[in-house]
């Protein structure tokens, strides 16, 4: 079992979640149950899956939850690009968020590769 609160990937993904909430607060109000909700739920999913996976008794289970977290990263990237296509997010903010997301994805992938199954 891992102490998820001590994991850099959990800390960084939690901060990223706050960034997503901040940026989506400026999205059109009619998107509240659309892309805003989807982005927020997917961003919460990353640290949540890291935390849940860390409680599992096997590294195989933990690895699976990390895989799900990576899937959420790709989901968010797609949704951010769509939000940009719809002019809900400025290009410079998109670049900043995708850079943070790329860093998180790489960190999770690298950490996952170190887990002995």
N, C-alpha and C positions, 0 to 999 in steps of 0.2 A: 504494500500500500504506500502511496506517495502522499506527501503533505502538499495538497494543491495550492494552498495559500503562499507557499514558498517558491512555487514554480514561476519563473520569469514569463513563460508563455501565458500563464493564467493572469498575471498582473498586467501584462501588455494588452491582452485581449479585453480585459475589463476596462482599461482606459480607452481602447478603441470603441467599445460599446458606448461609452459616454460621448465620444466624438460623433458617432452615428446619430445618437439622440439629439445632439445639438444641431447638426446639419439638417436633419429631417424636420426639425421644428420650424424651419423656413419653407418647407414644401407647401404647395397649395392645400387648403383645408379640405377640399374635396378628395384629396389623396389619403386622408387619414386612415381609411380602411383598405387602401391599396398598397402602393409601393412604400409608403411611410411605415405601415404596419409590418410589411414583409421584411424591410431592411432592419427594423428594430428587433423583430423576432429572431432573424438570422444572426444578428450581432450578439444577442443575448445567448444564443445557442453555443457560440464558441467557448466562452469561459465556463458555461454550464456543463458542457460535455467533458471538458477537461476535469472539472471538479467531480462530476459523477463517475467518470472512468477511473479516477484516482482511488475511489472507494472500493473498486472491484478487487476480488481476491486473486485474480490471475492477470499476468501481463498481457495475455492474449485479449482479454476483455478490455483492458485499458487501451491497448493498441487500437481496438475497434472504435472506441469512443473518440480517440484522437483522429481517426480516419473520418468520422462523422464531423468533427470540428473543422477539418480541412475542407470537407464538402460544403460546409456553411460559408467558409471563406470564398470559395468559388461562386457560390450563390450570391453573396454580397457584391463581389466584383461585377457580376452580370447586372445586378440591380442598380449599382452605381452608374454603370455605363448607360443603362436605359434612362435613369434619372437625368443624366447629362444630355442624352438625345432629346429629352423632353424639356430641356433648359431649366430644370429644377435645381441644378447645381452648377456652379462656375467651374471652368476648366482647371484653374489653379487649385481649388479645393478638391476636385476630383483627383488630381495628380497626387496631392498630399495624402488623401485617404487611401488611394490604391498603393502608394508606397508603403504606408503603415501596414496595410493588409498583406502585401507581398512579404514584408518582413515577418509578420506573424505566421503566415503560411509556411515559410521556410523554417522558422524556428520549430513549429509543430512537427514538420516533416523530419527535421534533423533529430529532434527528441524522440520521435517515434522509431527512428532507425536504430536508436541506442537501446531500445527495450528488448531484452532477451525473451523470446517466446518459448 
